[in-house]
Amino acid sequence: MGSRTLGLRIAGVVFGLVALAQLFRLLTRVEILVANHALPLWPNAIAFLIAGGLCAWLWWLSYRGSE
């Protein structure tokens, strides 16, 4: 496995973990307060889609580049 493939897979795992964290907050509805103001949940849905998409894209690139 080349260093480029390894780098893509590690970055994919990181984005996957971020996506899972966003999904966890969406499902559990954990309240986050900043200066006594609750942060809404909708940005987590957008972050989940973006991070999940990046995760899938990086994994796809890592398999495409290893051929």
MOPAC internal coordinates of N, CA, C and O (Angstrom, degrees):
PM7 1SCF
backbone

  N    0.0000 0     0.00 0     0.00 0    0    0    0
  C    1.4540 1     0.00 0     0.00 0    1    0    0
  C    1.5262 1   107.42 1     0.00 0    2    1    0
  O    1.2310 1   121.08 1   -53.72 1    3    2    1
  N    1.3155 1   115.53 1   126.28 1    3    2    1
  C    1.4562 1   120.57 1  -179.82 1    5    3    2
  C    1.5149 1   112.18 1   -75.30 1    6    5    3
  O    1.2310 1   121.10 1   -15.73 1    7    6    5
  N    1.3275 1   115.50 1   164.27 1    7    6    5
  C    1.4665 1   119.34 1  -178.57 1    9    7    6
  C    1.5288 1   111.40 1   -66.46 1   10    9    7
  O    1.2310 1   120.30 1   149.60 1   11   10    9
  N    1.3388 1   117.03 1   -30.40 1   11   10    9
  C    1.4679 1   119.33 1   178.14 1   13   11   10
  C    1.5302 1   110.04 1   -66.14 1   14   13   11
  O    1.2310 1   120.53 1   135.75 1   15   14   13
  N    1.3209 1   116.60 1   -44.25 1   15   14   13
  C    1.4658 1   121.05 1   179.11 1   17   15   14
  C    1.5182 1   110.57 1   -62.94 1   18   17   15
  O    1.2310 1   120.52 1   135.84 1   19   18   17
  N    1.3208 1   116.61 1   -44.16 1   19   18   17
  C    1.4653 1   120.62 1   178.92 1   21   19   18
  C    1.5247 1   111.03 1   -62.20 1   22   21   19
  O    1.2310 1   120.26 1   137.47 1   23   22   21
  N    1.3247 1   117.10 1   -42.53 1   23   22   21
  C    1.4642 1   121.11 1   178.27 1   25   23   22
  C    1.5121 1   112.75 1   -62.34 1   26   25   23
  O    1.2310 1   120.49 1   138.06 1   27   26   25
  N    1.3331 1   116.67 1   -41.94 1   27   26   25
  C    1.4630 1   120.40 1   178.24 1   29   27   26
  C    1.5221 1   111.09 1   -64.34 1   30   29   27
  O    1.2310 1   120.29 1   139.57 1   31   30   29
  N    1.3217 1   117.04 1   -40.43 1   31   30   29
  C    1.4610 1   119.96 1  -179.16 1   33   31   30
  C    1.5258 1   111.79 1   -70.12 1   34   33   31
  O    1.2310 1   120.05 1   141.20 1   35   34   33
  N    1.3157 1   117.51 1   -38.80 1   35   34   33
  C    1.4696 1   119.81 1   177.54 1   37   35   34
  C    1.5234 1   109.87 1   -64.91 1   38   37   35
  O    1.2310 1   120.17 1   135.77 1   39   38   37
  N    1.3285 1   117.29 1   -44.23 1   39   38   37
  C    1.4639 1   120.30 1   177.90 1   41   39   38
  C    1.5334 1   110.23 1   -63.19 1   42   41   39
  O    1.2310 1   120.31 1   142.35 1   43   42   41
  N    1.3274 1   117.01 1   -37.65 1   43   42   41
  C    1.4554 1   120.38 1   176.90 1   45   43   42
  C    1.5179 1   112.43 1   -62.48 1   46   45   43
  O    1.2310 1   120.70 1   140.14 1   47   46   45
  N    1.3261 1   116.26 1   -39.86 1   47   46   45
  C    1.4684 1   120.23 1   177.73 1   49   47   46
  C    1.5243 1   110.40 1   -65.27 1   50   49   47
  O    1.2310 1   120.42 1   138.10 1   51   50   49
  N    1.3245 1   116.80 1   -41.90 1   51   50   49
  C    1.4714 1   120.15 1   179.48 1   53   51   50
  C    1.5306 1   110.24 1   -61.52 1   54   53   51
  O    1.2310 1   120.44 1   133.28 1   55   54   53
  N    1.3316 1   116.77 1   -46.72 1   55   54   53
  C    1.4674 1   119.76 1   178.37 1   57   55   54
  C    1.5284 1   110.92 1   -64.92 1   58   57   55
  O    1.2310 1   120.15 1   145.92 1   59   58   57
  N    1.3172 1   117.33 1   -34.08 1   59   58   57
  C    1.4587 1   120.47 1   176.76 1   61   59   58
  C    1.5172 1   111.90 1   -64.50 1   62   61   59
  O    1.2310 1   120.54 1   138.68 1   63   62   61
  N    1.3303 1   116.57 1   -41.32 1   63   62   61
  C    1.4673 1   120.41 1   178.01 1   65   63   62
  C    1.5282 1   111.13 1   -65.21 1   66   65   63
  O    1.2310 1   120.75 1   139.96 1   67   66   65
  N    1.3230 1   116.17 1   -40.04 1   67   66   65
  C    1.4696 1   120.08 1   176.82 1   69   67   66
  C    1.5302 1   109.97 1   -62.77 1   70   69   67
  O    1.2310 1   120.19 1   136.93 1   71   70   69
  N    1.3209 1   117.23 1   -43.07 1   71   70   69
  C    1.4661 1   120.81 1   178.64 1   73   71   70
  C    1.5273 1   110.83 1   -61.96 1   74   73   71
  O    1.2310 1   120.39 1   138.18 1   75   74   73
  N    1.3281 1   116.87 1   -41.82 1   75   74   73
  C    1.4699 1   119.82 1   178.06 1   77   75   74
  C    1.5224 1   111.80 1   -64.24 1   78   77   75
  O    1.2310 1   120.06 1   142.22 1   79   78   77
  N    1.3277 1   117.49 1   -37.78 1   79   78   77
  C    1.4691 1   120.75 1   177.80 1   81   79   78
  C    1.5253 1   110.45 1   -64.16 1   82   81   79
  O    1.2310 1   120.45 1   139.22 1   83   82   81
  N    1.3329 1   116.74 1   -40.78 1   83   82   81
  C    1.4659 1   120.03 1   178.19 1   85   83   82
  C    1.5205 1   110.84 1   -65.65 1   86   85   83
  O    1.2310 1   120.57 1   137.52 1   87   86   85
  N    1.3259 1   116.52 1   -42.48 1   87   86   85
  C    1.4613 1   120.84 1   178.29 1   89   87   86
  C    1.5244 1   110.94 1   -63.90 1   90   89   87
  O    1.2310 1   120.02 1   140.42 1   91   90   89
  N    1.3174 1   117.56 1   -39.58 1   91   90   89
  C    1.4690 1   121.56 1   178.29 1   93   91   90
  C    1.5262 1   110.42 1   -59.11 1   94   93   91
  O    1.2310 1   120.14 1   135.05 1   95   94   93
  N    1.3408 1   117.33 1   -44.95 1   95   94   93
  C    1.4603 1   119.38 1   179.40 1   97   95   94
  C    1.5264 1   110.71 1   -65.44 1   98   97   95
  O    1.2310 1   120.14 1   142.42 1   99   98   97
  N    1.3243 1   117.33 1   -37.58 1   99   98   97
  C    1.4660 1   119.55 1   178.38 1  101   99   98
  C    1.5243 1   111.94 1   -63.83 1  102  101   99
  O    1.2310 1   120.57 1   137.59 1  103  102  101
  N    1.3178 1   116.52 1   -42.41 1  103  102  101
  C    1.4627 1   120.38 1  -176.34 1  105  103  102
  C    1.5225 1   112.92 1   -75.41 1  106  105  103
  O    1.2310 1   120.17 1   144.03 1  107  106  105
  N    1.3277 1   117.29 1   -35.97 1  107  106  105
  C    1.4636 1   120.42 1  -177.14 1  109  107  106
  C    1.5258 1   112.99 1   -93.21 1  110  109  107
  O    1.2310 1   120.92 1   168.56 1  111  110  109
  N    1.3268 1   115.84 1   -11.44 1  111  110  109
  C    1.4703 1   121.53 1  -179.59 1  113  111  110
  C    1.5301 1   112.69 1    53.92 1  114  113  111
  O    1.2310 1   121.10 1  -136.22 1  115  114  113
  N    1.3335 1   115.50 1    43.78 1  115  114  113
  C    1.4662 1   121.42 1   177.07 1  117  115  114
  C    1.5272 1   108.45 1   -64.46 1  118  117  115
  O    1.2310 1   121.02 1   -48.75 1  119  118  117
  N    1.3224 1   115.66 1   131.25 1  119  118  117
  C    1.4565 1   119.91 1  -179.17 1  121  119  118
  C    1.5252 1   109.37 1   -88.77 1  122  121  119
  O    1.2310 1   120.80 1   -51.10 1  123  122  121
  N    1.3308 1   116.07 1   128.90 1  123  122  121
  C    1.4522 1   122.15 1   177.18 1  125  123  122
  C    1.5220 1   107.21 1  -115.14 1  126  125  123
  O    1.2310 1   121.18 1   -54.63 1  127  126  125
  N    1.3168 1   115.36 1   125.37 1  127  126  125
  C    1.4574 1   120.99 1  -179.07 1  129  127  126
  C    1.5282 1   110.17 1  -108.02 1  130  129  127
  O    1.2310 1   121.12 1   -47.07 1  131  130  129
  N    1.3280 1   115.46 1   132.93 1  131  130  129
  C    1.4608 1   122.20 1   173.88 1  133  131  130
  C    1.5175 1   106.26 1  -127.48 1  134  133  131
  O    1.2310 1   120.70 1   -65.39 1  135  134  133
  N    1.3279 1   116.26 1   114.61 1  135  134  133
  C    1.4642 1   121.91 1  -177.48 1  137  135  134
  C    1.5268 1   110.62 1    53.63 1  138  137  135
  O    1.2310 1   120.59 1  -134.04 1  139  138  137
  N    1.3235 1   116.48 1    45.96 1  139  138  137
  C    1.4645 1   124.61 1   179.16 1  141  139  138
  C    1.5255 1   114.36 1    62.69 1  142  141  139
  O    1.2310 1   119.98 1  -157.67 1  143  142  141
  N    1.3273 1   117.64 1    22.33 1  143  142  141
  C    1.4624 1   122.63 1   175.54 1  145  143  142
  C    1.5235 1   108.03 1  -119.77 1  146  145  143
  O    1.2310 1   120.68 1   -51.46 1  147  146  145
  N    1.3173 1   116.30 1   128.54 1  147  146  145
  C    1.4633 1   120.72 1   179.78 1  149  147  146
  C    1.5275 1   109.73 1   -77.24 1  150  149  147
  O    1.2310 1   121.12 1   -46.44 1  151  150  149
  N    1.3237 1   115.47 1   133.56 1  151  150  149
  C    1.4606 1   120.33 1   176.89 1  153  151  150
  C    1.5295 1   108.94 1   -79.52 1  154  153  151
  O    1.2310 1   120.10 1   -42.97 1  155  154  153
  N    1.3222 1   117.41 1   137.03 1  155  154  153
  C    1.4677 1   119.85 1  -179.76 1  157  155  154
  C    1.5297 1   111.32 1   -71.57 1  158  157  155
  O    1.2310 1   120.83 1   -15.95 1  159  158  157
  N    1.3230 1   116.02 1   164.05 1  159  158  157
  C    1.4593 1   121.42 1  -178.51 1  161  159  158
  C    1.5310 1   113.10 1   -86.58 1  162  161  159
  O    1.2310 1   119.07 1   156.88 1  163  162  161
  N    1.3231 1   119.37 1   -23.12 1  163  162  161
  C    1.4572 1   120.40 1  -173.41 1  165  163  162
  C    1.5225 1   113.68 1   -60.14 1  166  165  163
  O    1.2310 1   118.22 1   146.15 1  167  166  165
  N    1.3584 1   121.00 1   -33.85 1  167  166  165
  C    1.4717 1   117.53 1   176.87 1  169  167  166
  C    1.5382 1   112.53 1   -64.08 1  170  169  167
  O    1.2310 1   120.65 1   152.26 1  171  170  169
  N    1.3442 1   116.36 1   -27.74 1  171  170  169
  C    1.4590 1   118.84 1   177.58 1  173  171  170
  C    1.5222 1   111.59 1   -66.99 1  174  173  171
  O    1.2310 1   120.20 1   145.82 1  175  174  173
  N    1.3176 1   117.21 1   -34.18 1  175  174  173
  C    1.4629 1   120.23 1   177.72 1  177  175  174
  C    1.5275 1   110.34 1   -65.55 1  178  177  175
  O    1.2310 1   120.49 1   137.92 1  179  178  177
  N    1.3190 1   116.68 1   -42.08 1  179  178  177
  C    1.4626 1   120.52 1   177.78 1  181  179  178
  C    1.5278 1   110.33 1   -66.15 1  182  181  179
  O    1.2310 1   120.47 1   136.24 1  183  182  181
  N    1.3413 1   116.71 1   -43.76 1  183  182  181
  C    1.4635 1   120.42 1   179.16 1  185  183  182
  C    1.5273 1   111.16 1   -63.58 1  186  185  183
  O    1.2310 1   120.25 1   143.22 1  187  186  185
  N    1.3435 1   117.12 1   -36.78 1  187  186  185
  C    1.4586 1   120.50 1   177.44 1  189  187  186
  C    1.5248 1   111.01 1   -62.57 1  190  189  187
  O    1.2310 1   120.28 1   135.23 1  191  190  189
  N    1.3222 1   117.07 1   -44.77 1  191  190  189
  C    1.4662 1   120.60 1   179.96 1  193  191  190
  C    1.5234 1   111.77 1   -65.16 1  194  193  191
  O    1.2310 1   120.52 1   138.09 1  195  194  193
  N    1.3210 1   116.62 1   -41.91 1  195  194  193
  C    1.4677 1   120.13 1  -179.18 1  197  195  194
  C    1.5206 1   110.72 1   -68.16 1  198  197  195
  O    1.2310 1   120.03 1   130.01 1  199  198  197
  N    1.3351 1   117.55 1   -49.99 1  199  198  197
  C    1.4657 1   120.76 1  -179.01 1  201  199  198
  C    1.5252 1   111.12 1   -64.63 1  202  201  199
  O    1.2310 1   120.13 1   140.08 1  203  202  201
  N    1.3245 1   117.36 1   -39.92 1  203  202  201
  C    1.4647 1   120.41 1   177.55 1  205  203  202
  C    1.5177 1   111.64 1   -64.88 1  206  205  203
  O    1.2310 1   120.47 1   139.95 1  207  206  205
  N    1.3116 1   116.70 1   -40.05 1  207  206  205
  C    1.4592 1   120.82 1   177.14 1  209  207  206
  C    1.5143 1   112.55 1   -64.74 1  210  209  207
  O    1.2310 1   120.50 1   137.65 1  211  210  209
  N    1.3299 1   116.65 1   -42.35 1  211  210  209
  C    1.4636 1   120.54 1   176.92 1  213  211  210
  C    1.5224 1   111.58 1   -64.71 1  214  213  211
  O    1.2310 1   120.52 1   140.87 1  215  214  213
  N    1.3301 1   116.61 1   -39.13 1  215  214  213
  C    1.4617 1   121.12 1   177.87 1  217  215  214
  C    1.5301 1   110.12 1   -60.25 1  218  217  215
  O    1.2310 1   120.47 1   129.69 1  219  218  217
  N    1.3142 1   116.72 1   -50.31 1  219  218  217
  C    1.4651 1   121.12 1  -179.15 1  221  219  218
  C    1.5229 1   110.85 1   -63.22 1  222  221  219
  O    1.2310 1   120.33 1   138.44 1  223  222  221
  N    1.3251 1   116.97 1   -41.56 1  223  222  221
  C    1.4658 1   120.80 1  -179.56 1  225  223  222
  C    1.5280 1   111.42 1   -63.34 1  226  225  223
  O    1.2310 1   120.28 1   135.30 1  227  226  225
  N    1.3305 1   117.08 1   -44.70 1  227  226  225
  C    1.4613 1   120.22 1  -179.37 1  229  227  226
  C    1.5170 1   111.54 1   -65.69 1  230  229  227
  O    1.2310 1   120.06 1   141.06 1  231  230  229
  N    1.3295 1   117.49 1   -38.94 1  231  230  229
  C    1.4703 1   119.41 1   177.10 1  233  231  230
  C    1.5167 1   110.46 1   -65.91 1  234  233  231
  O    1.2310 1   120.17 1   139.82 1  235  234  233
  N    1.3401 1   117.28 1   -40.18 1  235  234  233
  C    1.4534 1   121.04 1   177.26 1  237  235  234
  C    1.5279 1   110.66 1   -60.95 1  238  237  235
  O    1.2310 1   120.77 1   135.61 1  239  238  237
  N    1.3469 1   116.13 1   -44.39 1  239  238  237
  C    1.4629 1   119.79 1   178.41 1  241  239  238
  C    1.5235 1   111.84 1   -63.84 1  242  241  239
  O    1.2310 1   120.11 1   143.03 1  243  242  241
  N    1.3211 1   117.40 1   -36.97 1  243  242  241
  C    1.4680 1   119.36 1  -178.35 1  245  243  242
  C    1.5223 1   111.01 1   -66.97 1  246  245  243
  O    1.2310 1   119.73 1   143.65 1  247  246  245
  N    1.3301 1   118.13 1   -36.35 1  247  246  245
  C    1.4737 1   120.34 1   177.81 1  249  247  246
  C    1.5233 1   111.06 1   -76.39 1  250  249  247
  O    1.2310 1   120.28 1   145.02 1  251  250  249
  N    1.3133 1   117.07 1   -34.98 1  251  250  249
  C    1.4719 1   120.84 1   179.52 1  253  251  250
  C    1.5273 1   110.39 1   -68.63 1  254  253  251
  O    1.2310 1   120.27 1   142.92 1  255  254  253
  N    1.3235 1   117.09 1   -37.08 1  255  254  253
  C    1.4641 1   120.83 1  -178.29 1  257  255  254
  C    1.5238 1   113.67 1   -78.06 1  258  257  255
  O    1.2310 1   120.03 1   161.36 1  259  258  257
  N    1.3423 1   117.55 1   -18.64 1  259  258  257
  C    1.4612 1   119.66 1  -176.70 1  261  259  258
  C    1.5231 1   112.75 1   -86.68 1  262  261  259
  O    1.2310 1   119.91 1   176.87 1  263  262  261
  N    1.3384 1   117.77 1    -3.13 1  263  262  261
  C    1.4755 1   120.76 1  -179.05 1  265  263  262
  C    1.5054 1   111.40 1   -76.82 1  266  265  263
  O    1.2310 1   120.10 1   180.00 1  267  266  265

